[in-house]
Amino acid sequence: MKIDDKQVTFPKSLSVKYSGKIVDETETHLTLEGEDEESYLKIFTPFRGVAKLILYENDRWMDAETLSSISNFDFSSLGLDNLSDLSADDNKDASGSKK
C-alpha cells in the first residue's frame, strides 16, 4: 500500500470497499483520492471480517481505530503483508464490492 498526500494506492487483489475519487486504475492496482470526510477504505480479511478501516479526515488518510496517520501502520501485523509490495505480479481481480 502506498499513501501519498491525498491518494492511497492498493492492490486490486485485496477484498475492499471504498468511497472516494478513482484517479488511476491498472490491471493490478487502484489509486483512490480522498475527497471529503465521506471517503474511506475498508480492508477485509479472507474471512470477510474487517481488518482495517482507513478514513480520510483533515486532508489525510487516518487509521479509524487510533486516529493516527496510516502511513506509519505496519500491515504485516494484520497478516496483510502484500500491502507493502506494490510491484507484485498479481493479476487477480478485486473480490470486494466497490462503490
mmCIF file as gemmi writes it, N, C-alpha and C atoms, coordinates in Angstrom:
data_model
loop_
_atom_site.group_PDB
_atom_site.id
_atom_site.type_symbol
_atom_site.label_atom_id
_atom_site.label_alt_id
_atom_site.label_comp_id
_atom_site.label_asym_id
_atom_site.label_entity_id
_atom_site.label_seq_id
_atom_site.pdbx_PDB_ins_code
_atom_site.Cartn_x
_atom_site.Cartn_y
_atom_site.Cartn_z
_atom_site.occupancy
_atom_site.B_iso_or_equiv
_atom_site.pdbx_formal_charge
_atom_site.auth_seq_id
_atom_site.auth_asym_id
_atom_site.pdbx_PDB_model_num
ATOM 1 N N . MET Axp A 1 ? 0.848 -1.169 0 1 0 ? 1 A 1
ATOM 2 C CA . MET Axp A 1 ? 0 0 0 1 0 ? 1 A 1
ATOM 3 C C . MET Axp A 1 ? 0.895 1.233 0 1 0 ? 1 A 1
ATOM 4 N N . LYS Axp A 2 ? 0.53 2.196 -0.799 1 0 ? 2 A 1
ATOM 5 C CA . LYS Axp A 2 ? 1.296 3.428 -0.878 1 0 ? 2 A 1
ATOM 6 C C . LYS Axp A 2 ? 0.362 4.599 -0.601 1 0 ? 2 A 1
ATOM 7 N N . ILE Axp A 3 ? 0.77 5.467 0.311 1 0 ? 3 A 1
ATOM 8 C CA . ILE Axp A 3 ? -0.014 6.652 0.634 1 0 ? 3 A 1
ATOM 9 C C . ILE Axp A 3 ? 0.822 7.87 0.287 1 0 ? 3 A 1
ATOM 10 N N . ASP Axp A 4 ? 0.271 8.713 -0.567 1 0 ? 4 A 1
ATOM 11 C CA . ASP Axp A 4 ? 0.971 9.91 -1 1 0 ? 4 A 1
ATOM 12 C C . ASP Axp A 4 ? -0.006 11.082 -0.936 1 0 ? 4 A 1
ATOM 13 N N . ASP Axp A 5 ? 0.119 11.882 0.113 1 0 ? 5 A 1
ATOM 14 C CA . ASP Axp A 5 ? -0.729 13.046 0.322 1 0 ? 5 A 1
ATOM 15 C C . ASP Axp A 5 ? -2.199 12.616 0.391 1 0 ? 5 A 1
ATOM 16 N N . LYS Axp A 6 ? -3.016 12.995 -0.571 1 0 ? 6 A 1
ATOM 17 C CA . LYS Axp A 6 ? -4.442 12.681 -0.545 1 0 ? 6 A 1
ATOM 18 C C . LYS Axp A 6 ? -4.766 11.35 -1.211 1 0 ? 6 A 1
ATOM 19 N N . GLN Axp A 7 ? -3.758 10.695 -1.803 1 0 ? 7 A 1
ATOM 20 C CA . GLN Axp A 7 ? -4 9.48 -2.567 1 0 ? 7 A 1
ATOM 21 C C . GLN Axp A 7 ? -3.488 8.241 -1.846 1 0 ? 7 A 1
ATOM 22 N N . VAL Axp A 8 ? -4.231 7.148 -2.02 1 0 ? 8 A 1
ATOM 23 C CA . VAL Axp A 8 ? -3.823 5.854 -1.495 1 0 ? 8 A 1
ATOM 24 C C . VAL Axp A 8 ? -3.907 4.847 -2.647 1 0 ? 8 A 1
ATOM 25 N N . THR Axp A 9 ? -2.836 4.064 -2.828 1 0 ? 9 A 1
ATOM 26 C CA . THR Axp A 9 ? -2.777 3.056 -3.878 1 0 ? 9 A 1
ATOM 27 C C . THR Axp A 9 ? -2.694 1.688 -3.224 1 0 ? 9 A 1
ATOM 28 N N . PHE Axp A 10 ? -3.528 0.767 -3.703 1 0 ? 10 A 1
ATOM 29 C CA . PHE Axp A 10 ? -3.569 -0.567 -3.117 1 0 ? 10 A 1
ATOM 30 C C . PHE Axp A 10 ? -3.791 -1.606 -4.206 1 0 ? 10 A 1
ATOM 31 N N . PRO Axp A 11 ? -3.367 -2.853 -3.935 1 0 ? 11 A 1
ATOM 32 C CA . PRO Axp A 11 ? -3.554 -3.934 -4.915 1 0 ? 11 A 1
ATOM 33 C C . PRO Axp A 11 ? -5.031 -4.304 -5.053 1 0 ? 11 A 1
ATOM 34 N N . LYS Axp A 12 ? -5.457 -4.549 -6.27 1 0 ? 12 A 1
ATOM 35 C CA . LYS Axp A 12 ? -6.843 -4.941 -6.518 1 0 ? 12 A 1
ATOM 36 C C . LYS Axp A 12 ? -7.138 -6.346 -6.011 1 0 ? 12 A 1
ATOM 37 N N . SER Axp A 13 ? -6.117 -7.091 -5.649 1 0 ? 13 A 1
ATOM 38 C CA . SER Axp A 13 ? -6.316 -8.442 -5.13 1 0 ? 13 A 1
ATOM 39 C C . SER Axp A 13 ? -6.927 -8.425 -3.733 1 0 ? 13 A 1
ATOM 40 N N . LEU Axp A 14 ? -6.87 -7.289 -3.076 1 0 ? 14 A 1
ATOM 41 C CA . LEU Axp A 14 ? -7.464 -7.178 -1.735 1 0 ? 14 A 1
ATOM 42 C C . LEU Axp A 14 ? -8.978 -7.135 -1.824 1 0 ? 14 A 1
ATOM 43 N N . SER Axp A 15 ? -9.604 -7.632 -0.796 1 0 ? 15 A 1
ATOM 44 C CA . SER Axp A 15 ? -11.044 -7.513 -0.672 1 0 ? 15 A 1
ATOM 45 C C . SER Axp A 15 ? -11.317 -6.19 0.045 1 0 ? 15 A 1
ATOM 46 N N . VAL Axp A 16 ? -11.853 -5.224 -0.691 1 0 ? 16 A 1
ATOM 47 C CA . VAL Axp A 16 ? -12.05 -3.889 -0.137 1 0 ? 16 A 1
ATOM 48 C C . VAL Axp A 16 ? -13.408 -3.311 -0.524 1 0 ? 16 A 1
ATOM 49 N N . LYS Axp A 17 ? -13.82 -2.349 0.253 1 0 ? 17 A 1
ATOM 50 C CA . LYS Axp A 17 ? -14.952 -1.494 -0.066 1 0 ? 17 A 1
ATOM 51 C C . LYS Axp A 17 ? -14.43 -0.082 0.135 1 0 ? 17 A 1
ATOM 52 N N . TYR Axp A 18 ? -14.772 0.824 -0.742 1 0 ? 18 A 1
ATOM 53 C CA . TYR Axp A 18 ? -14.214 2.16 -0.63 1 0 ? 18 A 1
ATOM 54 C C . TYR Axp A 18 ? -15.172 3.227 -1.138 1 0 ? 18 A 1
ATOM 55 N N . SER Axp A 19 ? -14.852 4.441 -0.772 1 0 ? 19 A 1
ATOM 56 C CA . SER Axp A 19 ? -15.548 5.611 -1.272 1 0 ? 19 A 1
ATOM 57 C C . SER Axp A 19 ? -14.5 6.69 -1.476 1 0 ? 19 A 1
ATOM 58 N N . GLY Axp A 20 ? -14.505 7.321 -2.618 1 0 ? 20 A 1
ATOM 59 C CA . GLY Axp A 20 ? -13.54 8.356 -2.96 1 0 ? 20 A 1
ATOM 60 C C . GLY Axp A 20 ? -13.435 8.452 -4.466 1 0 ? 20 A 1
ATOM 61 N N . LYS Axp A 21 ? -12.568 9.289 -4.928 1 0 ? 21 A 1
ATOM 62 C CA . LYS Axp A 21 ? -12.393 9.519 -6.356 1 0 ? 21 A 1
ATOM 63 C C . LYS Axp A 21 ? -11.288 8.605 -6.89 1 0 ? 21 A 1
ATOM 64 N N . ILE Axp A 22 ? -11.621 7.781 -7.885 1 0 ? 22 A 1
ATOM 65 C CA . ILE Axp A 22 ? -10.615 6.93 -8.525 1 0 ? 22 A 1
ATOM 66 C C . ILE Axp A 22 ? -9.812 7.812 -9.478 1 0 ? 22 A 1
ATOM 67 N N . VAL Axp A 23 ? -8.496 7.898 -9.231 1 0 ? 23 A 1
ATOM 68 C CA . VAL Axp A 23 ? -7.644 8.732 -10.078 1 0 ? 23 A 1
ATOM 69 C C . VAL Axp A 23 ? -6.771 7.908 -11.012 1 0 ? 23 A 1
ATOM 70 N N . ASP Axp A 24 ? -6.575 6.631 -10.705 1 0 ? 24 A 1
ATOM 71 C CA . ASP Axp A 24 ? -5.785 5.762 -11.574 1 0 ? 24 A 1
ATOM 72 C C . ASP Axp A 24 ? -6.17 4.318 -11.297 1 0 ? 24 A 1
ATOM 73 N N . GLU Axp A 25 ? -6.298 3.547 -12.385 1 0 ? 25 A 1
ATOM 74 C CA . GLU Axp A 25 ? -6.627 2.128 -12.237 1 0 ? 25 A 1
ATOM 75 C C . GLU Axp A 25 ? -5.858 1.344 -13.28 1 0 ? 25 A 1
ATOM 76 N N . THR Axp A 26 ? -5.127 0.336 -12.812 1 0 ? 26 A 1
ATOM 77 C CA . THR Axp A 26 ? -4.419 -0.569 -13.714 1 0 ? 26 A 1
ATOM 78 C C . THR Axp A 26 ? -5.026 -1.954 -13.538 1 0 ? 26 A 1
ATOM 79 N N . GLU Axp A 27 ? -4.439 -2.948 -14.202 1 0 ? 27 A 1
ATOM 80 C CA . GLU Axp A 27 ? -4.933 -4.317 -14.041 1 0 ? 27 A 1
ATOM 81 C C . GLU Axp A 27 ? -4.716 -4.824 -12.625 1 0 ? 27 A 1
ATOM 82 N N . THR Axp A 28 ? -3.703 -4.31 -11.943 1 0 ? 28 A 1
ATOM 83 C CA . THR Axp A 28 ? -3.343 -4.848 -10.641 1 0 ? 28 A 1
ATOM 84 C C . THR Axp A 28 ? -3.574 -3.906 -9.473 1 0 ? 28 A 1
ATOM 85 N N . HIS Axp A 29 ? -3.661 -2.583 -9.719 1 0 ? 29 A 1
ATOM 86 C CA . HIS Axp A 29 ? -3.749 -1.626 -8.621 1 0 ? 29 A 1
ATOM 87 C C . HIS Axp A 29 ? -4.795 -0.546 -8.872 1 0 ? 29 A 1
ATOM 88 N N . LEU Axp A 30 ? -5.226 0.067 -7.789 1 0 ? 30 A 1
ATOM 89 C CA . LEU Axp A 30 ? -6.197 1.153 -7.846 1 0 ? 30 A 1
ATOM 90 C C . LEU Axp A 30 ? -5.678 2.296 -6.989 1 0 ? 30 A 1
ATOM 91 N N . THR Axp A 31 ? -5.771 3.516 -7.501 1 0 ? 31 A 1
ATOM 92 C CA . THR Axp A 31 ? -5.395 4.696 -6.732 1 0 ? 31 A 1
ATOM 93 C C . THR Axp A 31 ? -6.644 5.51 -6.462 1 0 ? 31 A 1
ATOM 94 N N . LEU Axp A 32 ? -6.872 5.767 -5.201 1 0 ? 32 A 1
ATOM 95 C CA . LEU Axp A 32 ? -8.058 6.468 -4.726 1 0 ? 32 A 1
ATOM 96 C C . LEU Axp A 32 ? -7.631 7.78 -4.093 1 0 ? 32 A 1
ATOM 97 N N . GLU Axp A 33 ? -8.368 8.851 -4.375 1 0 ? 33 A 1
ATOM 98 C CA . GLU Axp A 33 ? -8.072 10.145 -3.77 1 0 ? 33 A 1
ATOM 99 C C . GLU Axp A 33 ? -9.183 10.505 -2.802 1 0 ? 33 A 1
ATOM 100 N N . GLY Axp A 34 ? -8.781 10.916 -1.604 1 0 ? 34 A 1
ATOM 101 C CA . GLY Axp A 34 ? -9.754 11.353 -0.622 1 0 ? 34 A 1
ATOM 102 C C . GLY Axp A 34 ? -10.354 12.681 -1.025 1 0 ? 34 A 1
ATOM 103 N N . GLU Axp A 35 ? -11.678 12.77 -0.927 1 0 ? 35 A 1
ATOM 104 C CA . GLU Axp A 35 ? -12.365 13.995 -1.325 1 0 ? 35 A 1
ATOM 105 C C . GLU Axp A 35 ? -12.896 14.766 -0.113 1 0 ? 35 A 1
ATOM 106 N N . ASP Axp A 36 ? -13.474 14.045 0.821 1 0 ? 36 A 1
ATOM 107 C CA . ASP Axp A 36 ? -14.066 14.673 1.995 1 0 ? 36 A 1
ATOM 108 C C . ASP Axp A 36 ? -14.173 13.633 3.099 1 0 ? 36 A 1
ATOM 109 N N . GLU Axp A 37 ? -14.878 13.952 4.175 1 0 ? 37 A 1
ATOM 110 C CA . GLU Axp A 37 ? -14.988 13.039 5.315 1 0 ? 37 A 1
ATOM 111 C C . GLU Axp A 37 ? -15.787 11.771 5.002 1 0 ? 37 A 1
ATOM 112 N N . GLU Axp A 38 ? -16.39 11.712 3.819 1 0 ? 38 A 1
ATOM 113 C CA . GLU Axp A 38 ? -17.129 10.517 3.405 1 0 ? 38 A 1
ATOM 114 C C . GLU Axp A 38 ? -16.208 9.486 2.739 1 0 ? 38 A 1
ATOM 115 N N . SER Axp A 39 ? -14.975 9.865 2.434 1 0 ? 39 A 1
ATOM 116 C CA . SER Axp A 39 ? -14.034 8.953 1.778 1 0 ? 39 A 1
ATOM 117 C C . SER Axp A 39 ? -13.461 7.966 2.793 1 0 ? 39 A 1
ATOM 118 N N . TYR Axp A 40 ? -13.389 6.706 2.388 1 0 ? 40 A 1
ATOM 119 C CA . TYR Axp A 40 ? -12.853 5.673 3.275 1 0 ? 40 A 1
ATOM 120 C C . TYR Axp A 40 ? -12.335 4.497 2.461 1 0 ? 40 A 1
ATOM 121 N N . LEU Axp A 41 ? -11.589 3.65 3.121 1 0 ? 41 A 1
ATOM 122 C CA . LEU Axp A 41 ? -11.108 2.396 2.554 1 0 ? 41 A 1
ATOM 123 C C . LEU Axp A 41 ? -11.265 1.344 3.642 1 0 ? 41 A 1
ATOM 124 N N . LYS Axp A 42 ? -12.1 0.356 3.396 1 0 ? 42 A 1
ATOM 125 C CA . LYS Axp A 42 ? -12.345 -0.723 4.353 1 0 ? 42 A 1
ATOM 126 C C . LYS Axp A 42 ? -11.723 -1.99 3.784 1 0 ? 42 A 1
ATOM 127 N N . ILE Axp A 43 ? -10.708 -2.512 4.472 1 0 ? 43 A 1
ATOM 128 C CA . ILE Axp A 43 ? -9.978 -3.692 4.02 1 0 ? 43 A 1
ATOM 129 C C . ILE Axp A 43 ? -10.478 -4.905 4.8 1 0 ? 43 A 1
ATOM 130 N N . PHE Axp A 44 ? -10.867 -5.952 4.079 1 0 ? 44 A 1
ATOM 131 C CA . PHE Axp A 44 ? -11.415 -7.158 4.697 1 0 ? 44 A 1
ATOM 132 C C . PHE Axp A 44 ? -10.375 -8.265 4.753 1 0 ? 44 A 1
ATOM 133 N N . THR Axp A 45 ? -10.503 -9.137 5.744 1 0 ? 45 A 1
ATOM 134 C CA . THR Axp A 45 ? -9.68 -10.336 5.831 1 0 ? 45 A 1
ATOM 135 C C . THR Axp A 45 ? -10.26 -11.377 4.875 1 0 ? 45 A 1
ATOM 136 N N . PRO Axp A 46 ? -9.531 -12.456 4.609 1 0 ? 46 A 1
ATOM 137 C CA . PRO Axp A 46 ? -10.08 -13.511 3.75 1 0 ? 46 A 1
ATOM 138 C C . PRO Axp A 46 ? -11.369 -14.12 4.305 1 0 ? 46 A 1
ATOM 139 N N . PHE Axp A 47 ? -11.62 -13.94 5.586 1 0 ? 47 A 1
ATOM 140 C CA . PHE Axp A 47 ? -12.821 -14.498 6.215 1 0 ? 47 A 1
ATOM 141 C C . PHE Axp A 47 ? -13.94 -13.477 6.294 1 0 ? 47 A 1
ATOM 142 N N . ARG Axp A 48 ? -13.802 -12.37 5.548 1 0 ? 48 A 1
ATOM 143 C CA . ARG Axp A 48 ? -14.801 -11.305 5.414 1 0 ? 48 A 1
ATOM 144 C C . ARG Axp A 48 ? -14.963 -10.434 6.653 1 0 ? 48 A 1
ATOM 145 N N . GLY Axp A 49 ? -14.068 -10.558 7.603 1 0 ? 49 A 1
ATOM 146 C CA . GLY Axp A 49 ? -14.065 -9.63 8.725 1 0 ? 49 A 1
ATOM 147 C C . GLY Axp A 49 ? -13.296 -8.378 8.328 1 0 ? 49 A 1
ATOM 148 N N . VAL Axp A 50 ? -13.577 -7.271 8.971 1 0 ? 50 A 1
ATOM 149 C CA . VAL Axp A 50 ? -12.86 -6.037 8.654 1 0 ? 50 A 1
ATOM 150 C C . VAL Axp A 50 ? -11.487 -6.075 9.311 1 0 ? 50 A 1
ATOM 151 N N . ALA Axp A 51 ? -10.443 -5.991 8.495 1 0 ? 51 A 1
ATOM 152 C CA . ALA Axp A 51 ? -9.075 -5.997 9.005 1 0 ? 51 A 1
ATOM 153 C C . ALA Axp A 51 ? -8.653 -4.59 9.398 1 0 ? 51 A 1
ATOM 154 N N . LYS Axp A 52 ? -9.04 -3.6 8.588 1 0 ? 52 A 1
ATOM 155 C CA . LYS Axp A 52 ? -8.619 -2.231 8.857 1 0 ? 52 A 1
ATOM 156 C C . LYS Axp A 52 ? -9.572 -1.269 8.164 1 0 ? 52 A 1
ATOM 157 N N . LEU Axp A 53 ? -9.933 -0.217 8.886 1 0 ? 53 A 1
ATOM 158 C CA . LEU Axp A 53 ? -10.759 0.853 8.332 1 0 ? 53 A 1
ATOM 159 C C . LEU Axp A 53 ? -9.902 2.103 8.282 1 0 ? 53 A 1
ATOM 160 N N . ILE Axp A 54 ? -9.791 2.669 7.093 1 0 ? 54 A 1
ATOM 161 C CA . ILE Axp A 54 ? -8.989 3.879 6.888 1 0 ? 54 A 1
ATOM 162 C C . ILE Axp A 54 ? -9.946 4.993 6.472 1 0 ? 54 A 1
ATOM 163 N N . LEU Axp A 55 ? -9.892 6.097 7.187 1 0 ? 55 A 1
ATOM 164 C CA . LEU Axp A 55 ? -10.769 7.236 6.919 1 0 ? 55 A 1
ATOM 165 C C . LEU Axp A 55 ? -9.96 8.406 6.392 1 0 ? 55 A 1
ATOM 166 N N . TYR Axp A 56 ? -10.616 9.243 5.603 1 0 ? 56 A 1
ATOM 167 C CA . TYR Axp A 56 ? -9.976 10.457 5.114 1 0 ? 56 A 1
ATOM 168 C C . TYR Axp A 56 ? -10.538 11.629 5.916 1 0 ? 56 A 1
ATOM 169 N N . GLU Axp A 57 ? -9.713 12.182 6.776 1 0 ? 57 A 1
ATOM 170 C CA . GLU Axp A 57 ? -10.122 13.315 7.611 1 0 ? 57 A 1
ATOM 171 C C . GLU Axp A 57 ? -9 14.329 7.678 1 0 ? 57 A 1
ATOM 172 N N . ASN Axp A 58 ? -9.365 15.602 7.723 1 0 ? 58 A 1
ATOM 173 C CA . ASN Axp A 58 ? -8.397 16.693 7.824 1 0 ? 58 A 1
ATOM 174 C C . ASN Axp A 58 ? -7.319 16.593 6.743 1 0 ? 58 A 1
ATOM 175 N N . ASP Axp A 59 ? -7.739 16.279 5.525 1 0 ? 59 A 1
ATOM 176 C CA . ASP Axp A 59 ? -6.848 16.2 4.356 1 0 ? 59 A 1
ATOM 177 C C . ASP Axp A 59 ? -5.751 15.159 4.477 1 0 ? 59 A 1
ATOM 178 N N . ARG Axp A 60 ? -6.024 14.053 5.187 1 0 ? 60 A 1
ATOM 179 C CA . ARG Axp A 60 ? -5.055 12.954 5.249 1 0 ? 60 A 1
ATOM 180 C C . ARG Axp A 60 ? -5.79 11.656 5.564 1 0 ? 60 A 1
ATOM 181 N N . TRP Axp A 61 ? -5.157 10.532 5.199 1 0 ? 61 A 1
ATOM 182 C CA . TRP Axp A 61 ? -5.7 9.208 5.478 1 0 ? 61 A 1
ATOM 183 C C . TRP Axp A 61 ? -5.306 8.818 6.894 1 0 ? 61 A 1
ATOM 184 N N . MET Axp A 62 ? -6.293 8.349 7.675 1 0 ? 62 A 1
ATOM 185 C CA . MET Axp A 62 ? -6.061 8.033 9.082 1 0 ? 62 A 1
ATOM 186 C C . MET Axp A 62 ? -6.595 6.655 9.435 1 0 ? 62 A 1
ATOM 187 N N . ASP Axp A 63 ? -5.959 6.014 10.402 1 0 ? 63 A 1
ATOM 188 C CA . ASP Axp A 63 ? -6.423 4.753 10.974 1 0 ? 63 A 1
ATOM 189 C C . ASP Axp A 63 ? -7.648 5.084 11.825 1 0 ? 63 A 1
ATOM 190 N N . ALA Axp A 64 ? -8.806 4.493 11.522 1 0 ? 64 A 1
ATOM 191 C CA . ALA Axp A 64 ? -10.03 4.796 12.252 1 0 ? 64 A 1
ATOM 192 C C . ALA Axp A 64 ? -9.955 4.378 13.716 1 0 ? 64 A 1
ATOM 193 N N . GLU Axp A 65 ? -9.162 3.364 14.005 1 0 ? 65 A 1
ATOM 194 C CA . GLU Axp A 65 ? -9.058 2.856 15.374 1 0 ? 65 A 1
ATOM 195 C C . GLU Axp A 65 ? -8.229 3.775 16.27 1 0 ? 65 A 1
ATOM 196 N N . THR Axp A 66 ? -7.116 4.27 15.76 1 0 ? 66 A 1
ATOM 197 C CA . THR Axp A 66 ? -6.21 5.07 16.579 1 0 ? 66 A 1
ATOM 198 C C . THR Axp A 66 ? -6.237 6.555 16.243 1 0 ? 66 A 1
ATOM 199 N N . LEU Axp A 67 ? -6.871 6.911 15.123 1 0 ? 67 A 1
ATOM 200 C CA . LEU Axp A 67 ? -6.912 8.285 14.615 1 0 ? 67 A 1
ATOM 201 C C . LEU Axp A 67 ? -5.523 8.863 14.379 1 0 ? 67 A 1
ATOM 202 N N . SER Axp A 68 ? -4.578 7.985 14.06 1 0 ? 68 A 1
ATOM 203 C CA . SER Axp A 68 ? -3.231 8.432 13.706 1 0 ? 68 A 1
ATOM 204 C C . SER Axp A 68 ? -3.019 8.215 12.21 1 0 ? 68 A 1
ATOM 205 N N . SER Axp A 69 ? -1.983 8.825 11.683 1 0 ? 69 A 1
ATOM 206 C CA . SER Axp A 69 ? -1.681 8.71 10.265 1 0 ? 69 A 1
ATOM 207 C C . SER Axp A 69 ? -1.473 7.248 9.89 1 0 ? 69 A 1
ATOM 208 N N . ILE Axp A 70 ? -2.09 6.817 8.807 1 0 ? 70 A 1
ATOM 209 C CA . ILE Axp A 70 ? -1.996 5.422 8.378 1 0 ? 70 A 1
ATOM 210 C C . ILE Axp A 70 ? -0.664 5.146 7.699 1 0 ? 70 A 1
ATOM 211 N N . SER Axp A 71 ? 0.078 6.185 7.324 1 0 ? 71 A 1
ATOM 212 C CA . SER Axp A 71 ? 1.348 5.976 6.629 1 0 ? 71 A 1
ATOM 213 C C . SER Axp A 71 ? 2.367 5.231 7.486 1 0 ? 71 A 1
ATOM 214 N N . ASN Axp A 72 ? 2.197 5.244 8.795 1 0 ? 72 A 1
ATOM 215 C CA . ASN Axp A 72 ? 3.129 4.55 9.689 1 0 ? 72 A 1
ATOM 216 C C . ASN Axp A 72 ? 2.652 3.159 10.086 1 0 ? 72 A 1
ATOM 217 N N . PHE Axp A 73 ? 1.491 2.733 9.622 1 0 ? 73 A 1
ATOM 218 C CA . PHE Axp A 73 ? 0.925 1.473 10.078 1 0 ? 73 A 1
ATOM 219 C C . PHE Axp A 73 ? 1.621 0.281 9.436 1 0 ? 73 A 1
ATOM 220 N N . ASP Axp A 74 ? 1.885 -0.742 10.23 1 0 ? 74 A 1
ATOM 221 C CA . ASP Axp A 74 ? 2.525 -1.969 9.759 1 0 ? 74 A 1
ATOM 222 C C . ASP Axp A 74 ? 1.438 -2.996 9.428 1 0 ? 74 A 1
ATOM 223 N N . PHE Axp A 75 ? 1.122 -3.129 8.15 1 0 ? 75 A 1
ATOM 224 C CA . PHE Axp A 75 ? 0.051 -4.035 7.74 1 0 ? 75 A 1
ATOM 225 C C . PHE Axp A 75 ? 0.406 -5.502 7.948 1 0 ? 75 A 1
ATOM 226 N N . SER Axp A 76 ? 1.681 -5.82 8.119 1 0 ? 76 A 1
ATOM 227 C CA . SER Axp A 76 ? 2.056 -7.207 8.365 1 0 ? 76 A 1
ATOM 228 C C . SER Axp A 76 ? 1.48 -7.701 9.691 1 0 ? 76 A 1
ATOM 229 N N . SER Axp A 77 ? 1.175 -6.789 10.604 1 0 ? 77 A 1
ATOM 230 C CA . SER Axp A 77 ? 0.575 -7.188 11.879 1 0 ? 77 A 1
ATOM 231 C C . SER Axp A 77 ? -0.835 -7.74 11.689 1 0 ? 77 A 1
ATOM 232 N N . LEU Axp A 78 ? -1.445 -7.463 10.548 1 0 ? 78 A 1
ATOM 233 C CA . LEU Axp A 78 ? -2.781 -7.975 10.239 1 0 ? 78 A 1
ATOM 234 C C . LEU Axp A 78 ? -2.726 -9.204 9.344 1 0 ? 78 A 1
ATOM 235 N N . GLY Axp A 79 ? -1.519 -9.606 8.986 1 0 ? 79 A 1
ATOM 236 C CA . GLY Axp A 79 ? -1.386 -10.714 8.046 1 0 ? 79 A 1
ATOM 237 C C . GLY Axp A 79 ? -1.634 -10.276 6.621 1 0 ? 79 A 1
ATOM 238 N N . LEU Axp A 80 ? -1.534 -8.974 6.367 1 0 ? 80 A 1
ATOM 239 C CA . LEU Axp A 80 ? -1.751 -8.433 5.035 1 0 ? 80 A 1
ATOM 240 C C . LEU Axp A 80 ? -0.43 -7.921 4.478 1 0 ? 80 A 1
ATOM 241 N N . ASP Axp A 81 ? 0.577 -8.779 4.463 1 0 ? 81 A 1
ATOM 242 C CA . ASP Axp A 81 ? 1.923 -8.396 4.049 1 0 ? 81 A 1
ATOM 243 C C . ASP Axp A 81 ? 1.977 -7.857 2.627 1 0 ? 81 A 1
ATOM 244 N N . ASN Axp A 82 ? 1.088 -8.319 1.747 1 0 ? 82 A 1
ATOM 245 C CA . ASN Axp A 82 ? 1.152 -7.905 0.35 1 0 ? 82 A 1
ATOM 246 C C . ASN Axp A 82 ? 0.817 -6.433 0.153 1 0 ? 82 A 1
ATOM 247 N N . LEU Axp A 83 ? 0.326 -5.755 1.163 1 0 ? 83 A 1
ATOM 248 C CA . LEU Axp A 83 ? 0.014 -4.337 1.017 1 0 ? 83 A 1
ATOM 249 C C . LEU Axp A 83 ? 1.257 -3.489 0.848 1 0 ? 83 A 1
ATOM 250 N N . SER Axp A 84 ? 2.364 -3.937 1.364 1 0 ? 84 A 1
ATOM 251 C CA . SER Axp A 84 ? 3.572 -3.13 1.279 1 0 ? 84 A 1
ATOM 252 C C . SER Axp A 84 ? 4.288 -3.298 -0.048 1 0 ? 84 A 1
ATOM 253 N N . ASP Axp A 85 ? 3.899 -4.286 -0.852 1 0 ? 85 A 1
ATOM 254 C CA . ASP Axp A 85 ? 4.59 -4.566 -2.104 1 0 ? 85 A 1
ATOM 255 C C . ASP Axp A 85 ? 3.703 -4.213 -3.285 1 0 ? 85 A 1
ATOM 256 N N . LEU Axp A 86 ? 3.876 -3.018 -3.838 1 0 ? 86 A 1
ATOM 257 C CA . LEU Axp A 86 ? 3.06 -2.594 -4.964 1 0 ? 86 A 1
ATOM 258 C C . LEU Axp A 86 ? 3.583 -3.1 -6.294 1 0 ? 86 A 1
ATOM 259 N N . SER Axp A 87 ? 4.731 -3.732 -6.297 1 0 ? 87 A 1
ATOM 260 C CA . SER Axp A 87 ? 5.284 -4.227 -7.557 1 0 ? 87 A 1
ATOM 261 C C . SER Axp A 87 ? 5.002 -5.706 -7.769 1 0 ? 87 A 1
ATOM 262 N N . ALA Axp A 88 ? 4.214 -6.302 -6.912 1 0 ? 88 A 1
ATOM 263 C CA . ALA Axp A 88 ? 3.933 -7.736 -7.02 1 0 ? 88 A 1
ATOM 264 C C . ALA Axp A 88 ? 3.166 -8.043 -8.301 1 0 ? 88 A 1
ATOM 265 N N . ASP Axp A 89 ? 3.448 -9.193 -8.896 1 0 ? 89 A 1
ATOM 266 C CA . ASP Axp A 89 ? 2.719 -9.639 -10.077 1 0 ? 89 A 1
ATOM 267 C C . ASP Axp A 89 ? 1.435 -10.298 -9.628 1 0 ? 89 A 1
ATOM 268 N N . ASP Axp A 90 ? 0.391 -9.513 -9.537 1 0 ? 90 A 1
ATOM 269 C CA . ASP Axp A 90 ? -0.884 -10.02 -9.071 1 0 ? 90 A 1
ATOM 270 C C . ASP Axp A 90 ? -1.939 -9.657 -10.091 1 0 ? 90 A 1
ATOM 271 N N . ASN Axp A 91 ? -2.402 -10.646 -10.849 1 0 ? 91 A 1
ATOM 272 C CA . ASN Axp A 91 ? -3.36 -10.369 -11.91 1 0 ? 91 A 1
ATOM 273 C C . ASN Axp A 91 ? -4.775 -10.746 -11.537 1 0 ? 91 A 1
ATOM 274 N N . LYS Axp A 92 ? -5.013 -11.021 -10.263 1 0 ? 92 A 1
ATOM 275 C CA . LYS Axp A 92 ? -6.355 -11.363 -9.828 1 0 ? 92 A 1
ATOM 276 C C . LYS Axp A 92 ? -7.241 -10.122 -9.803 1 0 ? 92 A 1
ATOM 277 N N . ASP Axp A 93 ? -8.527 -10.323 -9.986 1 0 ? 93 A 1
ATOM 278 C CA . ASP Axp A 93 ? -9.476 -9.225 -9.877 1 0 ? 93 A 1
ATOM 279 C C . ASP Axp A 93 ? -9.764 -8.951 -8.417 1 0 ? 93 A 1
ATOM 280 N N . ALA Axp A 94 ? -10.203 -7.73 -8.13 1 0 ? 94 A 1
ATOM 281 C CA . ALA Axp A 94 ? -10.609 -7.398 -6.755 1 0 ? 94 A 1
ATOM 282 C C . ALA Axp A 94 ? -11.871 -8.18 -6.451 1 0 ? 94 A 1
ATOM 283 N N . SER Axp A 95 ? -11.938 -8.744 -5.263 1 0 ? 95 A 1
ATOM 284 C CA . SER Axp A 95 ? -13.099 -9.565 -4.925 1 0 ? 95 A 1
ATOM 285 C C . SER Axp A 95 ? -14.086 -8.839 -4.03 1 0 ? 95 A 1
ATOM 286 N N . GLY Axp A 96 ? -13.764 -7.643 -3.612 1 0 ? 96 A 1
ATOM 287 C CA . GLY Axp A 96 ? -14.664 -6.901 -2.734 1 0 ? 96 A 1
ATOM 288 C C . GLY Axp A 96 ? -15.629 -6.057 -3.524 1 0 ? 96 A 1
ATOM 289 N N . SER Axp A 97 ? -16.669 -5.627 -2.872 1 0 ? 97 A 1
ATOM 290 C CA . SER Axp A 97 ? -17.628 -4.751 -3.525 1 0 ? 97 A 1
ATOM 291 C C . SER Axp A 97 ? -17.082 -3.342 -3.52 1 0 ? 97 A 1
ATOM 292 N N . LYS Axp A 98 ? -17.424 -2.613 -4.553 1 0 ? 98 A 1
ATOM 293 C CA . LYS Axp A 98 ? -16.911 -1.251 -4.686 1 0 ? 98 A 1
ATOM 294 C C . LYS Axp A 98 ? -18.039 -0.28 -4.915 1 0 ? 98 A 1
ATOM 295 N N . LYS Axp A 99 ? -17.824 0.914 -4.467 1 0 ? 99 A 1
ATOM 296 C CA . LYS Axp A 99 ? -18.841 1.959 -4.639 1 0 ? 99 A 1
ATOM 297 C C . LYS Axp A 99 ? -18.446 2.829 -5.795 1 0 ? 99 A 1
